[in-house]
Amino acid sequence: MKKIVSVLLLMFTFLSFSNNLDKYESKRIFEQGMKYIVAQDYKAYRQDPEMSIFMELISSEADFKAMSGFSKKNKYEVTKVKETNNKSTLDVRVNYVSYDSLSDEEFVSAFLESLSDLGISPDSINSKNAILIYEKLYEKYNHKGVMKTKNIKVTMNKANGLWGINYDKNLDLISTLSVFPTKFFDLMMR
């Protein structure tokens, strides 16, 4: 009987804690933005006035596709919020697809093959053809993706009454939105 009462007490404590998280505006904005990004719904994203500064990096449909193109399997759950007037830090548990198991040699080979298949020279990579490269790499390696879980901190700032995510301060979040984040960008910087 004591175990049942303890379990019920623990459940009520958890429920009241999770309900308290819902009072934070930054959490609501974060979850709404992630919903649009994961669903790849650019039209709804742009029509939502609260999303106008949500993620400064997304300024065009091409940028949106580059961020959201391969994140449909990803799940983002806010577990803790520290919010003041103009700053918020969210602890987020992310379940994401990782391709870190690919060796650098395997990735470089696939990258160069993708460039060749698309007729793109390494010197002419830009945000528009980066999406095509992502798609080609995903075609070749989607079967090697492994679901992983990690906890990240997301920093949000409030400007003109709207919550936004600063790209430079949230690279961990940005990297979970893409299939080949680290390897792709490292390779592009070589």
C-alpha positions as a Markdown table, in Angstrom:
| # | Residue | x | y | z |
|---|---|---|---|---|
| 1 | Met | 0.0 | 0.0 | 0.0 |
| 2 | Lys | 2.8 | 2.4 | 0.8 |
| 3 | Lys | 4.4 | 1.7 | -2.6 |
| 4 | Ile | 1.1 | 2.6 | -4.3 |
| 5 | Val | 0.8 | 5.8 | -2.3 |
| 6 | Ser | 4.4 | 6.7 | -3.1 |
| 7 | Val | 4.0 | 6.1 | -6.8 |
| 8 | Leu | 0.8 | 8.2 | -6.9 |
| 9 | Leu | 2.5 | 11.0 | -5.0 |
| 10 | Leu | 5.4 | 10.9 | -7.4 |
| 11 | Met | 3.0 | 11.0 | -10.4 |
| 12 | Phe | 1.1 | 14.0 | -9.0 |
| 13 | Thr | 4.4 | 15.8 | -8.3 |
| 14 | Phe | 5.6 | 15.1 | -11.9 |
| 15 | Leu | 2.2 | 16.3 | -13.4 |
| 16 | Ser | 2.2 | 19.5 | -11.3 |
| 17 | Phe | 5.9 | 20.1 | -12.4 |
| 18 | Ser | 5.1 | 19.6 | -16.0 |
| 19 | Asn | 2.0 | 21.8 | -15.8 |
| 20 | Asn | 4.2 | 24.5 | -14.3 |
| 21 | Leu | 6.5 | 24.4 | -17.4 |
| 22 | Asp | 3.5 | 25.4 | -19.6 |
| 23 | Lys | 3.3 | 28.8 | -18.0 |
| 24 | Tyr | 6.5 | 29.9 | -19.8 |
| 25 | Glu | 6.0 | 31.9 | -22.9 |
| 26 | Ser | 9.5 | 31.1 | -24.3 |
| 27 | Lys | 8.7 | 27.3 | -24.0 |
| 28 | Arg | 5.5 | 27.8 | -25.9 |
| 29 | Ile | 7.2 | 29.7 | -28.7 |
| 30 | Phe | 10.1 | 27.2 | -28.8 |
| 31 | Glu | 7.7 | 24.3 | -29.2 |
| 32 | Gln | 5.6 | 26.1 | -31.8 |
| 33 | Gly | 8.7 | 26.9 | -33.9 |
| 34 | Met | 10.0 | 23.4 | -33.6 |
| 35 | Lys | 6.6 | 22.1 | -34.7 |
| 36 | Tyr | 6.8 | 24.1 | -37.9 |
| 37 | Ile | 10.4 | 23.2 | -38.6 |
| 38 | Val | 10.0 | 19.5 | -38.0 |
| 39 | Ala | 6.7 | 19.4 | -40.1 |
| 40 | Gln | 8.5 | 21.5 | -42.8 |
| 41 | Asp | 5.6 | 23.9 | -42.9 |
| 42 | Tyr | 7.3 | 27.1 | -44.1 |
| 43 | Lys | 4.0 | 28.8 | -45.1 |
| 44 | Ala | 2.5 | 28.4 | -41.6 |
| 45 | Tyr | 5.9 | 29.4 | -40.1 |
| 46 | Arg | 6.0 | 32.7 | -42.0 |
| 47 | Gln | 2.3 | 33.5 | -41.4 |
| 48 | Asp | 2.7 | 33.1 | -37.6 |
| 49 | Pro | 3.7 | 36.6 | -36.3 |
| 50 | Glu | 5.4 | 35.1 | -33.2 |
| 51 | Met | 7.8 | 33.3 | -35.6 |
| 52 | Ser | 9.1 | 36.5 | -37.2 |
| 53 | Ile | 12.3 | 36.4 | -35.1 |
| 54 | Phe | 12.1 | 32.8 | -33.7 |
| 55 | Met | 15.3 | 31.7 | -35.5 |
| 56 | Glu | 17.3 | 34.5 | -37.1 |
| 57 | Leu | 19.0 | 32.1 | -39.5 |
| 58 | Ile | 15.8 | 31.3 | -41.4 |
| 59 | Ser | 15.2 | 34.2 | -43.7 |
| 60 | Ser | 14.0 | 32.4 | -46.8 |
| 61 | Glu | 12.3 | 29.2 | -47.8 |
| 62 | Ala | 15.6 | 27.8 | -49.0 |
| 63 | Asp | 17.1 | 28.4 | -45.5 |
| 64 | Phe | 14.0 | 26.8 | -43.9 |
| 65 | Lys | 14.3 | 23.7 | -46.1 |
| 66 | Ala | 18.0 | 23.4 | -45.3 |
| 67 | Met | 17.2 | 23.5 | -41.5 |
| 68 | Ser | 14.2 | 21.3 | -41.6 |
| 69 | Gly | 14.7 | 19.0 | -44.5 |
| 70 | Phe | 15.8 | 15.9 | -42.5 |
| 71 | Ser | 14.5 | 16.5 | -39.0 |
| 72 | Lys | 11.1 | 14.8 | -39.3 |
| 73 | Lys | 12.2 | 12.0 | -37.1 |
| 74 | Asn | 13.6 | 14.3 | -34.4 |
| 75 | Lys | 11.7 | 15.0 | -31.2 |
| 76 | Tyr | 12.2 | 17.9 | -28.9 |
| 77 | Glu | 10.9 | 17.9 | -25.3 |
| 78 | Val | 11.5 | 20.9 | -23.0 |
| 79 | Thr | 12.3 | 19.5 | -19.5 |
| 80 | Lys | 13.2 | 22.7 | -17.6 |
| 81 | Val | 12.8 | 26.4 | -18.1 |
| 82 | Lys | 14.6 | 29.4 | -16.5 |
| 83 | Glu | 12.9 | 32.5 | -17.8 |
| 84 | Thr | 13.4 | 36.1 | -16.9 |
| 85 | Asn | 12.0 | 39.2 | -18.6 |
| 86 | Asn | 14.1 | 39.1 | -21.7 |
| 87 | Lys | 16.2 | 35.9 | -21.5 |
| 88 | Ser | 15.3 | 32.2 | -21.2 |
| 89 | Thr | 17.3 | 29.0 | -21.0 |
| 90 | Leu | 15.5 | 25.8 | -21.8 |
| 91 | Asp | 16.8 | 22.3 | -21.1 |
| 92 | Val | 15.7 | 20.2 | -24.0 |
| 93 | Arg | 15.8 | 16.5 | -24.4 |
| 94 | Val | 16.4 | 15.7 | -28.1 |
| 95 | Asn | 15.8 | 12.4 | -29.8 |
| 96 | Tyr | 17.6 | 12.7 | -33.2 |
| 97 | Val | 19.0 | 10.8 | -36.1 |
| 98 | Ser | 22.8 | 10.6 | -36.0 |
| 99 | Tyr | 25.2 | 9.8 | -38.8 |
| 100 | Asp | 28.3 | 10.2 | -36.7 |
| 101 | Ser | 29.1 | 6.5 | -37.2 |
| 102 | Leu | 30.2 | 7.3 | -40.8 |
| 103 | Ser | 34.0 | 7.4 | -41.1 |
| 104 | Asp | 35.4 | 10.7 | -42.4 |
| 105 | Glu | 36.7 | 8.8 | -45.5 |
| 106 | Glu | 33.3 | 7.3 | -46.2 |
| 107 | Phe | 31.7 | 10.7 | -45.8 |
| 108 | Val | 34.2 | 12.6 | -48.0 |
| 109 | Ser | 33.8 | 9.9 | -50.7 |
| 110 | Ala | 30.0 | 10.2 | -50.6 |
| 111 | Phe | 30.2 | 14.0 | -50.5 |
| 112 | Leu | 32.5 | 14.2 | -53.5 |
| 113 | Glu | 30.4 | 11.6 | -55.4 |
| 114 | Ser | 27.3 | 13.7 | -54.6 |
| 115 | Leu | 28.9 | 16.8 | -55.9 |
| 116 | Ser | 29.9 | 15.0 | -59.1 |
| 117 | Asp | 26.4 | 13.5 | -59.5 |
| 118 | Leu | 24.9 | 17.0 | -59.2 |
| 119 | Gly | 27.5 | 18.7 | -61.4 |
| 120 | Ile | 28.5 | 21.0 | -58.5 |
| 121 | Ser | 32.1 | 22.1 | -58.0 |
| 122 | Pro | 33.4 | 22.4 | -54.4 |
| 123 | Asp | 34.0 | 26.1 | -55.0 |
| 124 | Ser | 30.4 | 26.8 | -56.0 |
| 125 | Ile | 28.6 | 25.4 | -52.9 |
| 126 | Asn | 25.9 | 27.8 | -51.7 |
| 127 | Ser | 22.8 | 27.6 | -49.5 |
| 128 | Lys | 20.6 | 26.6 | -52.5 |
| 129 | Asn | 22.7 | 23.7 | -53.7 |
| 130 | Ala | 23.6 | 22.7 | -50.2 |
| 131 | Ile | 20.0 | 21.4 | -49.9 |
| 132 | Leu | 20.6 | 19.3 | -53.0 |
| 133 | Ile | 23.8 | 17.9 | -51.5 |
| 134 | Tyr | 22.0 | 17.1 | -48.3 |
| 135 | Glu | 19.3 | 15.3 | -50.3 |
| 136 | Lys | 21.8 | 13.3 | -52.2 |
| 137 | Leu | 23.7 | 12.3 | -49.1 |
| 138 | Tyr | 20.5 | 11.4 | -47.4 |
| 139 | Glu | 19.6 | 9.2 | -50.4 |
| 140 | Lys | 22.8 | 7.3 | -50.0 |
| 141 | Tyr | 23.1 | 7.0 | -46.2 |
| 142 | Asn | 19.7 | 7.3 | -44.6 |
| 143 | His | 19.8 | 3.6 | -43.8 |
| 144 | Lys | 22.9 | 4.2 | -41.6 |
| 145 | Gly | 21.2 | 6.7 | -39.3 |
| 146 | Val | 20.9 | 5.8 | -35.6 |
| 147 | Met | 18.5 | 7.3 | -33.2 |
| 148 | Lys | 20.3 | 9.0 | -30.2 |
| 149 | Thr | 19.2 | 11.1 | -27.3 |
| 150 | Lys | 21.0 | 14.0 | -25.8 |
| 151 | Asn | 20.2 | 16.9 | -23.5 |
| 152 | Ile | 20.9 | 20.4 | -24.8 |
| 153 | Lys | 20.5 | 24.0 | -23.5 |
| 154 | Val | 18.7 | 26.4 | -25.7 |
| 155 | Thr | 19.1 | 30.1 | -25.1 |
| 156 | Met | 16.3 | 32.5 | -26.2 |
| 157 | Asn | 16.2 | 36.2 | -26.1 |
| 158 | Lys | 13.2 | 38.5 | -26.2 |
| 159 | Ala | 13.3 | 41.5 | -28.5 |
| 160 | Asn | 10.4 | 43.8 | -29.3 |
| 161 | Gly | 8.1 | 41.5 | -27.3 |
| 162 | Leu | 9.0 | 38.4 | -29.4 |
| 163 | Trp | 11.2 | 35.4 | -28.4 |
| 164 | Gly | 14.0 | 34.4 | -30.7 |
| 165 | Ile | 16.8 | 31.9 | -30.8 |
| 166 | Asn | 20.3 | 33.2 | -31.5 |
| 167 | Tyr | 22.0 | 31.0 | -34.0 |
| 168 | Asp | 25.5 | 31.5 | -32.6 |
| 169 | Lys | 24.5 | 30.6 | -29.1 |
| 170 | Asn | 22.6 | 27.5 | -30.1 |
| 171 | Leu | 24.8 | 25.5 | -32.4 |
| 172 | Asp | 23.9 | 22.3 | -30.6 |
| 173 | Leu | 20.2 | 22.8 | -31.4 |
| 174 | Ile | 21.0 | 23.8 | -35.0 |
| 175 | Ser | 23.1 | 20.7 | -35.5 |
| 176 | Thr | 20.2 | 18.4 | -34.4 |
| 177 | Leu | 18.0 | 19.8 | -37.2 |
| 178 | Ser | 20.3 | 18.5 | -40.0 |
| 179 | Val | 21.3 | 15.0 | -40.9 |
| 180 | Phe | 25.0 | 15.6 | -41.4 |
| 181 | Pro | 25.6 | 18.7 | -39.4 |
| 182 | Thr | 29.2 | 18.4 | -38.1 |
| 183 | Lys | 30.7 | 16.4 | -40.9 |
| 184 | Phe | 28.9 | 18.5 | -43.6 |
| 185 | Phe | 30.0 | 21.8 | -42.3 |
| 186 | Asp | 33.5 | 20.7 | -41.4 |
| 187 | Leu | 33.9 | 19.4 | -44.9 |
| 188 | Met | 32.6 | 22.7 | -46.4 |
| 189 | Met | 35.1 | 24.6 | -44.4 |
| 190 | Arg | 38.1 | 22.6 | -45.7 |
